[in-house]
Amino acid sequence: MSEDDINTEEYPTEIHDYLAAFEKSLGSVDEMLKTMMSVSRSELLQKLEPLEQAKMDLVSVYALNSMFWVYLATQGINPKEHPVKQELERIRTYMNKVKEIADKKKASKLDKGAASRFVRNALWEPNAENEHTSKTPKGKKRK
């Protein structure tokens, strides 16, 4: 945003930094969208696992709804009272479900066989030899 493009008398000077940051953010979003749109969706989905496909779809739809939220706000409509709020909440719910699935996938698995061997070997079990030798004092022979 250059000073030549915008007349600073059109808006309060206090918000100039906010507007510059907003324009920079819009540029980042534009670059991201160009990158995403450079590859066809079907080509991209073939390269991803189903969980990654779900993540990509959720991020895309969340970003789209978030941009609509911003659009409503710029038009003077309160987005908190618009159905887009419920849609964003619904998407967040699905994002949490996908995150739970991904976390379960990453969680370590219990090797039941190894755990039972570990417990069995760690516990003391008396056997016939131990019972016989423990009753007989050392050094004395039994009659």
ROLORO-914211 format. One record per atom (N, C-alpha, C): residue in three letters; atom name; x, y negated, z. Coordinates in pm, whole numbers. Example, Ala and Ser with C-alpha at 12.3 -4.5 7.8 and 13.67 -1.06 7.14 Angstrom:
BEGIN
residu	atome	x	y	z
ALA	N	1319	569	780
ALA	CA	1230	450	780
ALA	C	1320	330	780
SER	N	1285	225	708
SER	CA	1367	106	714
SER	C	1290	-3	787
This chain:
BEGIN
residu	atome	x	y	z
MET	N	85	115	0
MET	CA	0	0	0
MET	C	90	-122	0
SER	N	93	-193	-107
SER	CA	177	-311	-114
SER	C	94	-435	-83
GLU	N	162	-538	-45
GLU	CA	94	-664	-12
GLU	C	26	-723	-135
ASP	N	83	-694	-255
ASP	CA	25	-748	-378
ASP	C	-110	-684	-408
ASP	N	-124	-554	-377
ASP	CA	-246	-482	-408
ASP	C	-363	-524	-321
ILE	N	-333	-560	-196
ILE	CA	-441	-590	-102
ILE	C	-421	-729	-45
ASN	N	-524	-803	-48
ASN	CA	-522	-935	12
ASN	C	-547	-918	160
THR	N	-453	-959	242
THR	CA	-465	-936	387
THR	C	-579	-1016	448
GLU	N	-635	-1110	374
GLU	CA	-748	-1185	426
GLU	C	-878	-1107	416
GLU	N	-878	-995	343
GLU	CA	-999	-916	326
GLU	C	-1031	-830	447
TYR	N	-934	-804	530
TYR	CA	-955	-723	650
TYR	C	-865	-776	761
PRO	N	-899	-745	886
PRO	CA	-817	-793	998
PRO	C	-675	-736	992
THR	N	-579	-817	1024
THR	CA	-438	-774	1017
THR	C	-407	-668	1122
GLU	N	-486	-658	1227
GLU	CA	-460	-559	1333
GLU	C	-473	-416	1281
ILE	N	-552	-397	1177
ILE	CA	-574	-261	1128
ILE	C	-484	-225	1009
HIS	N	-394	-315	973
HIS	CA	-308	-289	858
HIS	C	-227	-161	875
ASP	N	-169	-140	994
ASP	CA	-90	-18	1017
ASP	C	-177	107	1008
TYR	N	-298	98	1060
TYR	CA	-390	212	1052
TYR	C	-424	244	907
LEU	N	-448	142	828
LEU	CA	-480	163	687
LEU	C	-361	221	611
ALA	N	-242	175	645
ALA	CA	-122	228	579
ALA	C	-105	376	613
ALA	N	-127	411	739
ALA	CA	-117	552	780
ALA	C	-225	636	713
PHE	N	-344	579	701
PHE	CA	-454	650	635
PHE	C	-421	675	488
GLU	N	-365	574	421
GLU	CA	-328	591	281
GLU	C	-220	697	266
LYS	N	-125	699	357
LYS	CA	-20	802	353
LYS	C	-81	942	372
SER	N	-175	954	464
SER	CA	-242	1082	487
SER	C	-321	1126	363
LEU	N	-387	1032	299
LEU	CA	-460	1064	176
LEU	C	-365	1113	68
GLY	N	-249	1053	61
GLY	CA	-149	1097	-36
GLY	C	-105	1240	-8
SER	N	-88	1274	119
SER	CA	-50	1411	157
SER	C	-159	1510	120
VAL	N	-283	1473	145
VAL	CA	-395	1560	111
VAL	C	-402	1579	-40
ASP	N	-382	1470	-113
ASP	CA	-384	1476	-259
ASP	C	-276	1571	-312
GLU	N	-156	1561	-258
GLU	CA	-46	1649	-300
GLU	C	-78	1795	-269
MET	N	-134	1819	-150
MET	CA	-170	1955	-110
MET	C	-276	2012	-203
LEU	N	-375	1931	-236
LEU	CA	-481	1977	-326
LEU	C	-428	2005	-466
LYS	N	-338	1921	-513
LYS	CA	-278	1944	-645
LYS	C	-202	2077	-646
THR	N	-130	2104	-538
THR	CA	-56	2230	-527
THR	C	-152	2348	-527
MET	N	-259	2337	-449
MET	CA	-357	2446	-442
MET	C	-427	2468	-575
MET	N	-456	2360	-645
MET	CA	-532	2370	-769
MET	C	-443	2411	-887
SER	N	-312	2410	-870
SER	CA	-222	2446	-980
SER	C	-225	2597	-1008
VAL	N	-268	2676	-911
VAL	CA	-277	2821	-926
VAL	C	-424	2859	-924
SER	N	-465	2947	-1014
SER	CA	-606	2988	-1016
SER	C	-639	3066	-888
ARG	N	-761	3052	-844
ARG	CA	-805	3116	-719
ARG	C	-791	3268	-725
SER	N	-831	3328	-837
SER	CA	-823	3474	-847
SER	C	-677	3520	-845
GLU	N	-589	3442	-908
GLU	CA	-446	3476	-908
GLU	C	-389	3468	-766
LEU	N	-431	3365	-694
LEU	CA	-384	3347	-557
LEU	C	-437	3457	-466
LEU	N	-564	3493	-481
LEU	CA	-624	3595	-394
LEU	C	-563	3733	-417
GLN	N	-518	3761	-538
GLN	CA	-455	3890	-566
GLN	C	-325	3907	-489
LYS	N	-259	3797	-459
LYS	CA	-131	3802	-390
LYS	C	-145	3810	-238
LEU	N	-267	3787	-188
LEU	CA	-289	3782	-44
LEU	C	-361	3906	6
GLU	N	-333	3939	132
GLU	CA	-406	4046	201
GLU	C	-544	3992	239
PRO	N	-640	4080	268
PRO	CA	-775	4034	301
PRO	C	-781	3935	417
LEU	N	-701	3957	521
LEU	CA	-702	3864	634
LEU	C	-649	3727	592
GLU	N	-546	3725	509
GLU	CA	-491	3599	459
GLU	C	-591	3531	366
GLN	N	-666	3609	289
GLN	CA	-770	3553	202
GLN	C	-877	3483	286
ALA	N	-917	3547	394
ALA	CA	-1018	3489	483
ALA	C	-966	3359	544
LYS	N	-839	3359	586
LYS	CA	-781	3237	642
LYS	C	-781	3124	540
MET	N	-742	3155	417
MET	CA	-736	3053	313
MET	C	-876	2997	284
ASP	N	-974	3086	275
ASP	CA	-1111	3040	250
ASP	C	-1162	2953	363
LEU	N	-1134	2992	487
LEU	CA	-1181	2914	601
LEU	C	-1113	2777	607
VAL	N	-984	2773	581
VAL	CA	-914	2645	583
VAL	C	-968	2554	472
SER	N	-992	2612	356
SER	CA	-1044	2532	243
SER	C	-1180	2473	276
VAL	N	-1272	2556	325
VAL	CA	-1407	2508	353
VAL	C	-1406	2411	471
TYR	N	-1317	2431	568
TYR	CA	-1307	2339	681
TYR	C	-1255	2203	633
ALA	N	-1154	2205	547
ALA	CA	-1100	2079	494
ALA	C	-1207	2004	414
LEU	N	-1282	2076	333
LEU	CA	-1386	2013	252
LEU	C	-1493	1949	340
ASN	N	-1536	2021	442
ASN	CA	-1637	1967	532
ASN	C	-1582	1852	615
SER	N	-1455	1857	650
SER	CA	-1394	1747	724
SER	C	-1388	1621	638
MET	N	-1356	1639	511
MET	CA	-1354	1522	421
MET	C	-1495	1465	405
PHE	N	-1595	1552	402
PHE	CA	-1733	1504	395
PHE	C	-1770	1427	521
TRP	N	-1721	1474	636
TRP	CA	-1740	1406	765
TRP	C	-1686	1263	756
VAL	N	-1564	1251	702
VAL	CA	-1503	1119	688
VAL	C	-1583	1033	591
TYR	N	-1628	1093	481
TYR	CA	-1710	1019	384
TYR	C	-1836	964	450
LEU	N	-1904	1048	529
LEU	CA	-2026	1002	598
LEU	C	-1995	884	689
ALA	N	-1882	894	761
ALA	CA	-1844	786	852
ALA	C	-1817	657	776
THR	N	-1755	669	656
THR	CA	-1728	548	578
THR	C	-1856	487	520
GLN	N	-1960	566	510
GLN	CA	-2088	516	458
GLN	C	-2179	463	569
GLY	N	-2129	466	692
GLY	CA	-2207	415	805
GLY	C	-2304	516	862
ILE	N	-2292	642	822
ILE	CA	-2379	748	874
ILE	C	-2305	817	988
ASN	N	-2375	840	1099
ASN	CA	-2312	907	1213
ASN	C	-2302	1056	1182
PRO	N	-2180	1110	1158
PRO	CA	-2168	1252	1123
PRO	C	-2204	1346	1238
LYS	N	-2205	1294	1360
LYS	CA	-2241	1379	1475
LYS	C	-2389	1416	1472
GLU	N	-2468	1338	1400
GLU	CA	-2611	1365	1390
GLU	C	-2647	1430	1257
HIS	N	-2548	1465	1178
HIS	CA	-2568	1523	1045
HIS	C	-2544	1674	1052
PRO	N	-2607	1754	967
PRO	CA	-2586	1899	968
PRO	C	-2440	1942	944
VAL	N	-2356	1851	895
VAL	CA	-2215	1886	874
VAL	C	-2148	1922	1007
LYS	N	-2199	1866	1117
LYS	CA	-2141	1898	1249
LYS	C	-2163	2047	1281
GLN	N	-2282	2097	1259
GLN	CA	-2311	2239	1285
GLN	C	-2229	2328	1191
GLU	N	-2211	2282	1068
GLU	CA	-2132	2360	973
GLU	C	-1986	2370	1018
LEU	N	-1931	2261	1066
LEU	CA	-1793	2263	1116
LEU	C	-1780	2355	1238
GLU	N	-1879	2353	1325
GLU	CA	-1878	2441	1442
GLU	C	-1887	2588	1399
ARG	N	-1970	2615	1300
ARG	CA	-1983	2752	1249
ARG	C	-1849	2800	1191
ILE	N	-1784	2713	1115
ILE	CA	-1656	2749	1054
ILE	C	-1552	2773	1163
ARG	N	-1552	2688	1266
ARG	CA	-1457	2707	1378
ARG	C	-1480	2842	1445
THR	N	-1605	2883	1459
THR	CA	-1636	3013	1518
THR	C	-1572	3125	1437
TYR	N	-1587	3118	1306
TYR	CA	-1526	3220	1220
TYR	C	-1373	3213	1223
MET	N	-1320	3093	1234
MET	CA	-1174	3079	1245
MET	C	-1123	3148	1372
ASN	N	-1197	3133	1481
ASN	CA	-1159	3198	1606
ASN	C	-1167	3350	1594
LYS	N	-1269	3399	1523
LYS	CA	-1282	3544	1503
LYS	C	-1165	3598	1421
VAL	N	-1127	3527	1316
VAL	CA	-1014	3570	1234
VAL	C	-886	3566	1317
LYS	N	-873	3465	1403
LYS	CA	-754	3456	1489
LYS	C	-748	3575	1585
GLU	N	-862	3613	1641
GLU	CA	-867	3729	1730
GLU	C	-825	3855	1657
ILE	N	-872	3872	1535
ILE	CA	-836	3990	1456
ILE	C	-686	3990	1429
ALA	N	-632	3875	1394
ALA	CA	-488	3865	1367
ALA	C	-408	3894	1493
ASP	N	-455	3845	1608
ASP	CA	-385	3870	1734
ASP	C	-388	4018	1771
LYS	N	-503	4084	1748
LYS	CA	-513	4227	1776
LYS	C	-419	4307	1687
LYS	N	-405	4261	1564
LYS	CA	-317	4329	1469
LYS	C	-171	4318	1513
LYS	N	-136	4203	1572
LYS	CA	2	4179	1616
LYS	C	32	4247	1750
ALA	N	-71	4275	1829
ALA	CA	-52	4332	1963
ALA	C	18	4467	1953
SER	N	100	4494	2053
SER	CA	172	4621	2052
SER	C	75	4736	2079
LYS	N	101	4846	2017
LYS	CA	17	4965	2031
LYS	C	77	5053	2143
LEU	N	-10	5119	2217
LEU	CA	33	5208	2324
LEU	C	56	5347	2266
ASP	N	174	5399	2288
ASP	CA	207	5536	2248
ASP	C	166	5625	2365
LYS	N	48	5687	2353
LYS	CA	-6	5765	2464
LYS	C	83	5882	2501
GLY	N	141	5947	2402
GLY	CA	229	6061	2431
GLY	C	351	6018	2510
ALA	N	414	5909	2471
ALA	CA	532	5860	2543
ALA	C	494	5815	2683
ALA	N	379	5749	2697
ALA	CA	335	5704	2829
ALA	C	309	5822	2922
SER	N	246	5928	2872
SER	CA	218	6044	2958
SER	C	347	6115	2996
ARG	N	444	6124	2904
ARG	CA	574	6185	2938
ARG	C	646	6102	3042
PHE	N	640	5973	3028
PHE	CA	706	5884	3124
PHE	C	647	5902	3263
VAL	N	515	5903	3272
VAL	CA	448	5918	3401
VAL	C	476	6056	3459
ARG	N	468	6160	3375
ARG	CA	491	6296	3422
ARG	C	633	6311	3477
ASN	N	731	6257	3410
ASN	CA	870	6269	3455
ASN	C	900	6179	3573
ALA	N	826	6072	3590
ALA	CA	851	5980	3701
ALA	C	792	6031	3831
LEU	N	688	6113	3824
LEU	CA	624	6165	3944
LEU	C	695	6291	3991
TRP	N	711	6304	4123
TRP	CA	775	6421	4180
TRP	C	671	6531	4194
GLU	N	703	6650	4143
GLU	CA	616	6764	4157
GLU	C	695	6876	4222
PRO	N	645	6928	4336
PRO	CA	717	7039	4400
PRO	C	703	7165	4315
ASN	N	811	7239	4307
ASN	CA	803	7367	4237
ASN	C	842	7477	4335
ALA	N	842	7600	4293
ALA	CA	867	7714	4382
ALA	C	1005	7706	4446
GLU	N	1107	7668	4373
GLU	CA	1243	7661	4429
GLU	C	1252	7554	4534
ASN	N	1191	7437	4509
ASN	CA	1197	7328	4606
ASN	C	1127	7364	4735
GLU	N	1015	7436	4729
GLU	CA	943	7475	4849
GLU	C	1025	7572	4933
HIS	N	1090	7669	4868
HIS	CA	1169	7770	4939
HIS	C	1291	7706	5005
THR	N	1362	7623	4935
THR	CA	1483	7564	4991
THR	C	1451	7459	5093
SER	N	1340	7394	5086
SER	CA	1309	7290	5182
SER	C	1268	7348	5317
LYS	N	1217	7471	5320
LYS	CA	1175	7532	5446
LYS	C	1293	7597	5517
THR	N	1394	7635	5441
THR	CA	1509	7702	5499
THR	C	1617	7599	5528
PRO	N	1657	7589	5655
PRO	CA	1765	7494	5687
PRO	C	1896	7539	5624
LYS	N	1978	7444	5588
LYS	CA	2106	7476	5526
LYS	C	2199	7535	5630
GLY	N	2276	7629	5584
GLY	CA	2375	7692	5673
GLY	C	2321	7811	5749
LYS	N	2194	7827	5763
LYS	CA	2139	7942	5834
LYS	C	2072	8032	5732
LYS	N	2090	8159	5752
LYS	CA	2027	8256	5666
LYS	C	1899	8302	5731
ARG	N	1809	8333	5647
ARG	CA	1680	8377	5694
ARG	C	1680	8527	5720
LYS	N	1619	8570	5821
LYS	CA	1618	8711	5856
LYS	C	1508	8783	5790
